[in-house]
Protein backbone atom coordinates (compact mmCIF):
# COMPACT_ATOMS: atom_id res chain seq x y z
CA UNK A 1 0.00 0.00 0.00
CA UNK A 2 2.98 2.29 0.46
CA UNK A 3 3.47 2.17 -3.30
CA UNK A 4 -0.10 3.35 -3.86
CA UNK A 5 0.49 6.35 -1.59
CA UNK A 6 3.68 7.28 -3.44
CA UNK A 7 2.03 6.87 -6.86
CA UNK A 8 -0.88 9.11 -5.83
CA UNK A 9 1.52 11.76 -4.54
CA UNK A 10 3.54 11.54 -7.78
CA UNK A 11 0.40 11.98 -9.90
CA UNK A 12 -0.60 15.04 -7.88
CA UNK A 13 2.92 16.48 -8.26
CA UNK A 14 2.85 15.97 -12.05
CA UNK A 15 -0.59 17.58 -12.37
CA UNK A 16 0.64 20.48 -10.19
CA UNK A 17 3.61 20.96 -12.54
CA UNK A 18 1.41 20.89 -15.65
CA UNK A 19 -0.96 23.50 -14.19
CA UNK A 20 1.93 25.80 -13.23
CA UNK A 21 3.47 25.37 -16.71
CA UNK A 22 0.08 26.13 -18.31
CA UNK A 23 -0.40 29.29 -16.24
CA UNK A 24 3.12 30.57 -16.95
CA UNK A 25 2.79 29.77 -20.64
CA UNK A 26 -0.56 31.59 -20.83
CA UNK A 27 1.06 34.68 -19.30
CA UNK A 28 3.94 34.52 -21.76
CA UNK A 29 1.53 34.17 -24.68
CA UNK A 30 -0.66 37.04 -23.47
CA UNK A 31 2.37 39.31 -22.99
CA UNK A 32 3.57 38.28 -26.48
CA UNK A 33 6.80 36.75 -25.26
CA UNK A 34 5.76 33.47 -26.90
CA UNK A 35 4.11 33.29 -30.29
CA UNK A 36 1.56 30.60 -31.11
CA UNK A 37 2.64 30.73 -34.76
CA UNK A 38 5.80 28.88 -33.79
CA UNK A 39 5.10 25.15 -34.26
CA UNK A 40 6.76 23.97 -31.03
CA UNK A 41 5.00 26.58 -28.90
CA UNK A 42 1.67 25.77 -30.56
CA UNK A 43 2.12 22.02 -29.97
CA UNK A 44 3.03 22.46 -26.31
CA UNK A 45 0.13 24.87 -25.77
CA UNK A 46 -2.32 22.51 -27.51
CA UNK A 47 -1.04 19.55 -25.49
CA UNK A 48 -1.38 21.38 -22.18
CA UNK A 49 -4.87 22.53 -23.10
CA UNK A 50 -5.93 18.99 -24.02
CA UNK A 51 -4.53 17.62 -20.77
CA UNK A 52 -5.98 20.25 -18.47
CA UNK A 53 -9.30 21.15 -20.09
CA UNK A 54 -11.09 18.08 -18.60
CA UNK A 55 -9.92 19.30 -15.19
CA UNK A 56 -10.85 22.96 -15.77
CA UNK A 57 -14.23 22.47 -17.49
CA UNK A 58 -16.21 21.37 -14.39
CA UNK A 59 -14.58 24.11 -12.32
CA UNK A 60 -15.48 26.77 -14.89
CA UNK A 61 -19.13 25.65 -14.76
CA UNK A 62 -19.18 26.15 -10.99
CA UNK A 63 -17.20 29.40 -10.80
CA UNK A 64 -19.00 32.65 -11.59
CA UNK A 65 -17.79 34.65 -14.62
CA UNK A 66 -15.03 37.02 -13.57
CA UNK A 67 -14.79 39.25 -16.64
CA UNK A 68 -11.96 37.50 -18.47
CA UNK A 69 -10.15 36.27 -15.36
CA UNK A 70 -9.96 32.48 -15.25
CA UNK A 71 -9.81 31.20 -11.68
CA UNK A 72 -10.06 27.51 -12.63
CA UNK A 73 -6.26 26.92 -12.43
CA UNK A 74 -6.14 28.53 -8.97
CA UNK A 75 -9.03 26.41 -7.72
CA UNK A 76 -7.41 23.30 -9.23
CA UNK A 77 -4.11 24.06 -7.48
CA UNK A 78 -5.90 24.56 -4.16
CA UNK A 79 -7.77 21.27 -4.65
CA UNK A 80 -4.53 19.42 -5.44
CA UNK A 81 -2.87 20.90 -2.37
CA UNK A 82 -5.88 19.87 -0.25
CA UNK A 83 -5.68 16.32 -1.64
CA UNK A 84 -1.98 16.19 -0.79
CA UNK A 85 -2.77 17.26 2.80
CA UNK A 86 -5.53 14.64 3.08
CA UNK A 87 -3.21 11.92 1.74
CA UNK A 88 -0.35 12.97 4.01
CA UNK A 89 -2.58 13.04 7.09
CA UNK A 90 -3.90 9.57 6.25
CA UNK A 91 -0.55 8.08 5.24
CA UNK A 92 -0.76 5.66 8.14
CA UNK A 93 -3.54 3.79 6.36
CA UNK A 94 -1.24 3.28 3.39
CA UNK A 95 1.71 2.14 5.50
CA UNK A 96 -0.34 -0.28 7.54
CA UNK A 97 0.16 1.26 11.00
C-alpha positions, 0 to 999 in steps of 0.5 A, a space after each residue: 500500500 505504500 506504493 499506492 500512496 507514493 504513486 498518488 503523490 507523484 500523480 498530484 505532483 505531475 498535475 501540479 507541474 502541468 498547471 503551473 506550466 500552463 499558467 506561466 505559458 498563458 502569461 507569456 503568450 498574453 504578454 507576447 513573449 511566446 508566439 503561437 505561430 511557432 510550431 513547437 509553442 503551438 504544440 506544447 500549448 495545444 497539449 497542455 490545453 488537451 490535458 488540463 481542459 477536462 480538469 478545468 471544465 467542471 470548475 469553470 461551470 461552478 465558478 461565476 464569470 469574472 470578466 476575463 479572469 480564469 480562476 479555474 487553475 487557482 481552484 485546481 491548485 488549491 484542490 490538489 494541495 488539499 488532496 496532498 494534505 488529506 493523503 499525508 494526514 492519512 498516510 498511516 492507512 497506506 503504511 499499515 500502522 
